[in-house]
Structures are given as C-alpha cells and as structure tokens.
Amino acid sequence: MKNTIIIISIVLSHFSLFSQTVVTVNSIQETLSFSGDSSAVKKLIVTGNISGKDFSKDSEWSMFRTLNTIFPNLDTVELSTTQDIPDGNYSTGGMFSNVKWLKSFSAANIKKIGNNTFSYCQHLETVDFPSATTIGKAAFMFCPDLETVSFPEVIETGAFSFHNCSNLSSMNFPVLEIIGEDAFSFCQQIQTASFPKVKKVGNFAFNPCPNLSEIIFPVISEISDFAFSNDEHLISASFGTDFSSPTTIKFRNNVFSADNQLTNGIDLILSENVLPPPNKDKSAWQSNNNNWDTLIDYIWKSVTVNPVTGIKSLAVDNQLKIYPNPVPAYFQIRGSTENGLMKIADVTGKIVMQKSVNSDEMVFVQQLKRGIYFVIINGKTVKMIKQ
C-alpha cells in the first residue's frame, strides 16, 4: 500500500510540473491574474483574439513584449487568432521588437506579419506561419539566431524583411513572387537563393551576401538596382529556365556590379527564351567597366542551345576532362591523348594562362582567382571551376 501511495504522489507531482510549463489562456489579460508557479512557465498559448489595432498603451498587442515580467522563463508563444499582426515602425517597434527572451513563435492562422514584428529579436530561433501570405517591412530584421525559415504561402516580403539575419542559411518560399528592397541584405550565411516563382527582386535585395554562390530564378522578369552587387562568391546565376515563350528580363542598374564578379566570372544559365535587354543597357551589369561588349557577347552570342533542356551554355567537349573539378590549386588533364598547347580563358574570353602540356600532366593554377574558366587543348574545351 505504501508503494502505491508513493507512485501516485510522483505522478501527481509530474503532472503539476507539466501543467505549469505550458499555460493556455483565452485572453492576454488573463496572464495578469495567473496564480501558479510563474517561473515554471516556458510556453504561453493564447486562444482568443487580441484587442486593439496598434501598439498603444491601451492595446493588448503591446503587452506581448513584457510577458517575461510575468513569466521570467517564458521563451515560446503560440497564437490561434486569425487577426493580422499590426504594423510597427522604427521608433515604436513591433510586437516583439528588441525582445531578448523569445525563442519560438507560431501562429497557424495569421496571414499578415506586420512591419517590425520581430525586429532586433536577438534570440528568436524558430517561427511557424503556415498561412501567412505577406511579410512586412523589417519584420525579422536583425534576428541573428534565426537560421531556417519556411513560409509555404507567402507571396511578398517587404523591404528589409530579413536584413542582417546573420546566421540565416536555409529558406523555403515555394510561391513567393516579390522580394522587397534589402530583403536579405547582409545575410552572411546564405549560399543558395532558389525561388521558383519570384518575378521581381528589389534594390539591394541580396547586397551583400558574402557567401552566396548560386542564384536560381526560373520565372524572373525584373531585377532591380544593385540586387546582387558585392556578392563576391557568386559564380552561378540561372534565369528564366521556365519561360515558355520569348521574354525579356529587365536588368536594372548595376545588378552585378562588383569588380571581382567580372574578374572571377559568373556562370550564367539562360533559357533559350530569354531575350537580350533592350539597347544592351550597359549599366545593367557594370556601369564603369569597359568589357561590357565582351560580356554581352558571352551571354547572348557565344552560346549553344541544348536541344533537350533548352538551356544555353558555352560549347564544351565531353571527351576532355580535368580532375578534380572544382579545382583547388591544381588539376590533371584526362581525355587528351596528344601533347599540345593548353590555354585557360576567363568568361570574357581573355587568355589568363597558356603552356605546353602532356597527356595526364598535373597543371598548377593556384595563382588564378576563384571563378569560372575554360581550359582549351587542341581545339577541345572543358569548363573549370576554380575554388
């Protein structure tokens, strides 16, 4: 009998601890009269609507920032409301602006995330908005602990929406159509930006993203000023591969303007339906560089069309190979059975290295900068990626 009593006591104690860890209220006002162990509360669920339309003192929306004064160990909030989160601004902030205690937030039914909602939320790690369609200006600006985001229904992100999310590395936006100005600027860990439905990219949208190496925009129609400027590791850009008819992509001023991009080269993948920009607008790529004509020839003239994929690329010989590729500091020639003169050209066609080589010879290229090159031996060509 004594053993049975002990077991029941342990179970009840465990249940009590769990009930205090997660607290559910209908109204945010109910938290003011909470009588349990407030220090044990880690998660708050609010099932009802939030009164007010802004962040004034009389609005319940303004109470969220100071929930930690009631629950000192709170780090997770969940809302059931279908209301839009009101817009904040740079002076008054948003729903959780400058909050240091919030780590996780979810709202299954909210469609609009207001301006500055989580700006400067220093420890925010996860957000879940499965129904959201719009992300406001600066909504997640300066959230350094945010590493992965997924917004299955979002169509538009506002200006500075993820600006300076320094550890953001993974993004899922399957139906996003518009990327706002500076939306992902200073996101240092992004390596690939793939947006299957995006039609417009705003000014400075990815400027700079120092580790961004690949961008994929199958239906893009307009890329605004300096969108990918200063992305020094960008080596692959794919545009318009889902176009079903001839289409002109509007490249605005200095889309790719950093000198090192033209020096290192960008491997451009273009659908056969991508038309050249009207009048060959030089500022679209590099307003202060003299090799525009060479570059435009590379993009829209010195190409062949793969009859199966419809993707344009420079003609290469599949029999000639180099290993390893990408190339660290050296490579070995394979597939060339004859000795001959080897030339290495950058994407502008400039010969940057040439020498006589033998079959299977080791070639050292540590002096070459990171980027795309073409190795030519006895009329055969292979693309080389220099790390």
C-alpha positions as a printed NumPy array, in Angstrom:
array([[  0.   ,   0.   ,   0.   ],
       [  2.835,   2.369,   0.85 ],
       [  4.457,   1.745,  -2.545],
       [  1.176,   2.556,  -4.314],
       [  0.898,   5.883,  -2.476],
       [  4.443,   6.824,  -3.428],
       [  3.8  ,   6.101,  -7.113],
       [  0.619,   8.192,  -7.152],
       [  2.447,  11.048,  -5.45 ],
       [  5.184,  11.038,  -8.112],
       [  2.667,  11.02 , -10.96 ],
       [  0.7  ,  13.923,  -9.499],
       [  3.874,  15.889,  -8.919],
       [  4.965,  15.346, -12.526],
       [  1.542,  16.39 , -13.853],
       [  1.627,  19.557, -11.795],
       [  5.031,  20.499, -13.182],
       [  3.885,  19.877, -16.773],
       [  0.702,  21.916, -16.341],
       [  2.757,  24.888, -15.211],
       [  5.242,  24.562, -18.062],
       [  2.566,  25.273, -20.699],
       [ -0.16 ,  27.808, -19.893],
       [ -3.221,  28.33 , -22.086],
       [ -5.339,  31.483, -21.827],
       [ -8.187,  32.884, -23.882],
       [ -7.135,  36.488, -23.424],
       [ -3.72 ,  38.011, -22.891],
       [ -5.288,  39.896, -19.956],
       [ -5.68 ,  36.597, -18.103],
       [ -1.902,  36.4  , -17.655],
       [ -2.117,  39.329, -15.208],
       [ -4.097,  37.171, -12.754],
       [ -2.042,  33.979, -13.108],
       [ -1.701,  32.35 ,  -9.676],
       [  0.537,  29.347, -10.376],
       [  4.298,  28.995, -10.38 ],
       [  5.129,  31.655, -12.961],
       [  8.825,  30.749, -13.033],
       [  7.965,  27.273, -14.378],
       [  6.085,  28.607, -17.425],
       [  8.035,  28.149, -20.68 ],
       [  5.229,  28.345, -23.242],
       [  2.134,  30.546, -23.478],
       [ -0.831,  29.723, -25.743],
       [ -3.407,  32.441, -26.424],
       [ -6.573,  31.009, -27.999],
       [ -8.717,  34.142, -28.307],
       [ -8.472,  37.388, -30.269],
       [ -6.212,  40.281, -29.306],
       [ -7.914,  43.616, -28.65 ],
       [ -6.56 ,  46.769, -30.24 ],
       [ -5.189,  47.693, -33.643],
       [ -1.754,  49.073, -32.795],
       [  0.86 ,  49.138, -30.021],
       [ -0.568,  51.94 , -27.915],
       [ -0.796,  51.514, -24.133],
       [ -4.459,  50.507, -24.291],
       [ -3.877,  47.79 , -26.894],
       [ -3.318,  44.173, -25.865],
       [ -0.78 ,  43.835, -28.679],
       [  1.626,  45.984, -26.651],
       [  1.52 ,  43.515, -23.731],
       [  3.466,  40.779, -25.521],
       [  6.843,  42.491, -25.232],
       [  6.72 ,  42.438, -21.425],
       [  5.358,  38.928, -20.849],
       [  8.702,  37.993, -19.306],
       [  7.902,  40.233, -16.342],
       [  5.063,  37.813, -15.554],
       [  6.755,  34.599, -16.675],
       [ 10.515,  35.11 , -16.214],
       [ 11.472,  31.881, -18.056],
       [  8.992,  32.16 , -20.919],
       [ 10.547,  31.58 , -24.375],
       [  7.683,  30.299, -26.578],
       [  4.4  ,  31.924, -27.669],
       [  1.583,  30.455, -29.767],
       [ -1.462,  32.335, -31.096],
       [ -4.699,  30.936, -32.507],
       [ -6.167,  34.216, -33.775],
       [ -6.815,  34.923, -37.454],
       [ -6.078,  38.636, -36.975],
       [ -3.242,  40.321, -38.845],
       [ -0.316,  41.39 , -36.682],
       [ -0.399,  45.227, -36.649],
       [  2.383,  47.244, -38.267],
       [  5.059,  48.675, -36.057],
       [  7.683,  51.217, -37.088],
       [ 11.313,  52.061, -36.42 ],
       [ 10.524,  54.372, -33.49 ],
       [  7.81 ,  52.427, -31.641],
       [  8.859,  48.953, -32.756],
       [  6.588,  45.978, -33.396],
       [  5.015,  43.128, -31.452],
       [  8.31 ,  41.628, -30.236],
       [ 10.831,  44.319, -31.215],
       [ 14.016,  44.272, -29.124],
       [ 12.751,  41.32 , -27.071],
       [ 15.559,  39.121, -25.736],
       [ 13.548,  36.292, -24.173],
       [ 11.566,  34.939, -27.181],
       [ 12.977,  31.845, -28.931],
       [  9.969,  30.376, -30.715],
       [  6.713,  31.765, -32.114],
       [  3.857,  30.135, -34.016],
       [  0.555,  31.35 , -35.415],
       [ -1.271,  28.865, -37.605],
       [ -3.968,  31.253, -38.851],
       [ -2.318,  34.659, -39.237],
       [ -1.98 ,  35.868, -42.838],
       [ -0.05 ,  39.127, -42.421],
       [  3.109,  39.619, -40.363],
       [  3.258,  43.339, -39.688],
       [  6.167,  45.727, -40.109],
       [  8.921,  45.336, -37.478],
       [  7.116,  42.442, -35.754],
       [ 10.319,  40.664, -34.671],
       [ 12.958,  43.303, -35.466],
       [ 16.02 ,  43.047, -33.213],
       [ 14.577,  39.913, -31.568],
       [ 18.026,  38.708, -30.61 ],
       [ 17.34 ,  35.082, -29.628],
       [ 14.48 ,  34.143, -31.943],
       [ 15.286,  30.701, -33.379],
       [ 12.091,  29.364, -34.974],
       [  8.877,  30.789, -36.418],
       [  5.885,  28.957, -37.857],
       [  3.4  ,  30.823, -40.053],
       [  1.844,  28.181, -42.34 ],
       [ -0.952,  30.515, -43.541],
       [  0.914,  33.836, -43.825],
       [  0.876,  35.46 , -47.272],
       [  2.653,  38.756, -46.535],
       [  5.764,  39.626, -44.544],
       [  6.002,  43.306, -43.651],
       [  8.936,  45.683, -43.73 ],
       [ 11.781,  44.828, -41.358],
       [  9.641,  42.051, -39.854],
       [ 12.664,  39.869, -38.995],
       [ 15.432,  42.452, -39.312],
       [ 18.455,  41.749, -37.093],
       [ 17.399,  38.315, -35.817],
       [ 20.87 ,  36.745, -35.525],
       [ 19.743,  33.341, -34.181],
       [ 17.257,  32.694, -36.98 ],
       [ 18.863,  30.006, -39.162],
       [ 15.998,  28.394, -41.105],
       [ 12.724,  29.861, -42.389],
       [  9.837,  28.278, -44.279],
       [  6.823,  30.227, -45.485],
       [  4.733,  27.961, -47.741],
       [  2.101,  30.604, -48.617],
       [  3.991,  33.93 , -48.55 ],
       [  3.701,  35.882, -51.824],
       [  5.563,  39.072, -50.897],
       [  8.332,  40.06 , -48.495],
       [  8.693,  43.727, -47.592],
       [ 11.801,  45.885, -47.582],
       [ 14.485,  44.843, -45.066],
       [ 12.316,  41.862, -44.038],
       [ 15.303,  39.619, -43.185],
       [ 18.025,  42.259, -43.3  ],
       [ 21.093,  41.281, -41.281],
       [ 19.823,  37.89 , -40.156],
       [ 23.471,  36.959, -39.92 ],
       [ 23.011,  33.196, -39.467],
       [ 20.119,  32.627, -41.851],
       [ 21.224,  29.844, -44.207],
       [ 18.113,  27.953, -45.335],
       [ 14.999,  29.454, -46.936],
       [ 11.836,  27.898, -48.339],
       [  9.486,  30.199, -50.262],
       [  7.703,  27.986, -52.828],
       [  5.155,  30.608, -54.006],
       [  6.96 ,  33.9  , -53.259],
       [  6.622,  36.377, -56.146],
       [  8.098,  39.672, -54.913],
       [ 11.296,  40.174, -52.893],
       [ 11.475,  43.647, -51.394],
       [ 14.345,  46.098, -51.211],
       [ 17.212,  44.906, -48.987],
       [ 15.115,  41.883, -48.014],
       [ 18.121,  39.581, -47.495],
       [ 20.966,  42.089, -47.44 ],
       [ 23.812,  41.271, -45.045],
       [ 22.635,  37.678, -44.584],
       [ 26.112,  36.246, -44.284],
       [ 25.397,  32.501, -44.343],
       [ 23.123,  32.189, -47.384],
       [ 24.846,  30.124, -50.064],
       [ 21.973,  29.329, -52.43 ],
       [ 18.976,  31.502, -53.27 ],
       [ 16.379,  29.457, -55.146],
       [ 12.959,  30.999, -55.718],
       [ 10.785,  29.067, -58.202],
       [  8.026,  31.702, -58.506],
       [  9.739,  35.043, -57.869],
       [  9.095,  37.6  , -60.611],
       [ 10.676,  40.724, -59.13 ],
       [ 13.753,  41.27 , -56.967],
       [ 14.069,  44.662, -55.26 ],
       [ 17.008,  47.044, -54.924],
       [ 19.941,  45.692, -52.873],
       [ 17.893,  42.557, -52.1  ],
       [ 20.98 ,  40.349, -51.641],
       [ 23.631,  43.063, -51.359],
       [ 25.849,  41.938, -49.838],
       [ 25.55 ,  38.237, -49.099],
       [ 29.252,  37.362, -48.919],
       [ 28.791,  33.565, -49.152],
       [ 26.077,  33.498, -51.798],
       [ 27.375,  31.348, -54.665],
       [ 24.268,  30.284, -56.598],
       [ 21.006,  32.025, -57.538],
       [ 18.074,  30.35 , -59.329],
       [ 15.103,  32.349, -60.645],
       [ 13.189,  30.308, -63.272],
       [ 10.451,  32.922, -63.959],
       [ 12.147,  36.218, -63.062],
       [ 11.011,  39.284, -65.001],
       [ 12.749,  42.172, -63.234],
       [ 15.927,  42.517, -61.147],
       [ 16.376,  45.944, -59.564],
       [ 19.393,  48.124, -58.809],
       [ 22.401,  46.518, -57.092],
       [ 20.368,  43.394, -56.271],
       [ 23.398,  41.072, -56.288],
       [ 26.142,  43.653, -56.14 ],
       [ 29.123,  42.871, -53.891],
       [ 28.288,  39.16 , -53.658],
       [ 31.92 ,  38.264, -54.141],
       [ 31.464,  34.471, -54.213],
       [ 28.586,  34.39 , -56.673],
       [ 29.557,  32.082, -59.54 ],
       [ 26.274,  30.68 , -60.874],
       [ 23.118,  32.534, -61.928],
       [ 20.154,  30.805, -63.551],
       [ 17.374,  32.913, -65.071],
       [ 14.192,  32.194, -66.99 ],
       [ 14.57 ,  28.439, -67.372],
       [ 10.776,  28.034, -67.017],
       [  9.871,  30.608, -69.672],
       [  7.505,  29.104, -72.248],
       [  7.828,  31.974, -74.756],
       [ 10.448,  34.649, -75.643],
       [ 10.719,  37.038, -72.696],
       [ 12.93 ,  39.989, -71.821],
       [ 14.258,  40.17 , -68.269],
       [ 14.565,  43.765, -67.047],
       [ 18.034,  44.153, -65.567],
       [ 18.194,  47.494, -63.765],
       [ 21.338,  49.405, -62.778],
       [ 24.397,  47.539, -61.538],
       [ 22.693,  44.215, -60.851],
       [ 26.105,  42.556, -60.815],
       [ 28.454,  45.467, -60.281],
       [ 31.331,  44.276, -58.1  ],
       [ 34.622,  44.187, -59.989],
       [ 35.517,  40.787, -58.603],
       [ 32.396,  39.272, -60.195],
       [ 33.543,  40.311, -63.652],
       [ 37.096,  39.235, -62.887],
       [ 36.125,  35.863, -61.457],
       [ 33.186,  35.335, -63.765],
       [ 29.602,  34.242, -63.295],
       [ 28.378,  31.062, -64.942],
       [ 25.092,  32.19 , -66.499],
       [ 22.365,  29.693, -67.313],
       [ 19.693,  31.18 , -69.551],
       [ 16.613,  29.68 , -71.148],
       [ 16.524,  29.828, -74.925],
       [ 13.502,  32.126, -74.464],
       [ 15.469,  34.795, -72.578],
       [ 15.88 ,  37.806, -74.871],
       [ 18.745,  40.348, -74.634],
       [ 17.906,  43.55 , -72.738],
       [ 16.735,  46.424, -74.986],
       [ 19.595,  48.527, -76.359],
       [ 22.101,  46.447, -74.383],
       [ 21.769,  48.647, -71.321],
       [ 25.361,  48.675, -70.095],
       [ 24.522,  49.842, -66.593],
       [ 22.569,  46.653, -66.021],
       [ 25.764,  44.721, -65.362],
       [ 28.689,  47.056, -64.773],
       [ 28.364,  50.758, -65.428],
       [ 32.075,  51.505, -65.051],
       [ 33.663,  48.566, -66.823],
       [ 34.999,  48.628, -70.368],
       [ 34.43 ,  44.963, -71.149],
       [ 30.634,  45.22 , -71.447],
       [ 30.621,  44.33 , -75.148],
       [ 32.696,  41.229, -74.489],
       [ 30.425,  40.215, -71.645],
       [ 27.22 ,  40.745, -73.602],
       [ 28.667,  38.657, -76.429],
       [ 29.401,  35.896, -73.925],
       [ 25.868,  35.938, -72.563],
       [ 23.785,  36.235, -75.704],
       [ 26.024,  35.281, -78.637],
       [ 28.764,  32.824, -77.686],
       [ 26.284,  30.188, -76.635],
       [ 24.778,  26.951, -77.828],
       [ 21.34 ,  25.565, -77.029],
       [ 20.928,  22.105, -75.575],
       [ 18.097,  20.603, -77.675],
       [ 16.914,  18.513, -74.726],
       [ 16.963,  21.014, -71.849],
       [ 16.768,  24.248, -73.82 ],
       [ 19.479,  25.689, -71.591],
       [ 22.208,  27.825, -73.083],
       [ 25.857,  27.314, -72.249],
       [ 29.283,  27.62 , -73.802],
       [ 30.109,  24.683, -76.026],
       [ 32.359,  22.13 , -74.326],
       [ 33.916,  18.825, -75.345],
       [ 32.742,  15.926, -73.193],
       [ 35.819,  13.858, -74.092],
       [ 38.223,  16.292, -72.431],
       [ 38.133,  16.219, -68.649],
       [ 40.114,  17.655, -65.768],
       [ 40.286,  16.267, -62.263],
       [ 39.494,  17.41 , -59.635],
       [ 36.864,  19.916, -60.755],
       [ 36.139,  22.236, -58.918],
       [ 39.866,  22.857, -58.833],
       [ 41.679,  23.759, -55.58 ],
       [ 45.271,  24.581, -56.662],
       [ 45.963,  22.059, -59.46 ],
       [ 44.269,  19.671, -61.861],
       [ 45.17 ,  16.689, -64.033],
       [ 44.265,  16.53 , -67.716],
       [ 42.294,  13.497, -68.83 ],
       [ 40.912,  12.593, -72.222],
       [ 43.555,  14.402, -74.279],
       [ 45.729,  11.749, -75.935],
       [ 48.012,  14.254, -77.657],
       [ 50.553,  16.721, -76.354],
       [ 49.726,  20.303, -77.219],
       [ 49.235,  23.927, -76.219],
       [ 46.851,  24.457, -73.337],
       [ 45.073,  27.785, -72.913],
       [ 42.904,  28.865, -69.983],
       [ 40.368,  31.639, -70.645],
       [ 38.089,  33.526, -68.266],
       [ 34.415,  34.173, -69.06 ],
       [ 35.236,  37.317, -71.027],
       [ 37.437,  35.279, -73.384],
       [ 40.702,  36.675, -72.053],
       [ 43.552,  34.154, -72.004],
       [ 44.869,  34.132, -68.456],
       [ 47.319,  31.236, -68.785],
       [ 48.885,  29.113, -71.523],
       [ 51.591,  26.459, -71.664],
       [ 52.575,  23.279, -73.471],
       [ 51.218,  20.185, -71.743],
       [ 51.434,  16.418, -71.975],
       [ 48.648,  13.906, -71.569],
       [ 47.792,  13.305, -67.882],
       [ 50.055,  16.18 , -66.819],
       [ 49.446,  17.949, -63.498],
       [ 48.727,  21.651, -64.047],
       [ 49.075,  24.126, -61.169],
       [ 46.665,  27.101, -61.156],
       [ 46.914,  28.378, -57.583],
       [ 47.513,  31.886, -58.928],
       [ 44.075,  32.086, -60.536],
       [ 41.262,  33.791, -58.673],
       [ 38.087,  31.971, -57.713],
       [ 35.576,  31.695, -60.578],
       [ 34.673,  30.127, -63.915],
       [ 37.318,  29.385, -66.581],
       [ 37.605,  27.374, -69.781],
       [ 40.501,  25.012, -70.469],
       [ 41.258,  24.626, -74.194],
       [ 43.601,  21.954, -75.555],
       [ 43.923,  21.104, -79.249],
       [ 40.519,  22.578, -80.025],
       [ 38.777,  20.771, -77.16 ],
       [ 37.226,  22.777, -74.307],
       [ 36.194,  21.974, -70.755],
       [ 34.727,  24.301, -68.136],
       [ 36.779,  24.669, -64.963],
       [ 35.583,  25.99 , -61.615],
       [ 38.454,  27.427, -59.598],
       [ 37.9  ,  27.337, -55.843]])
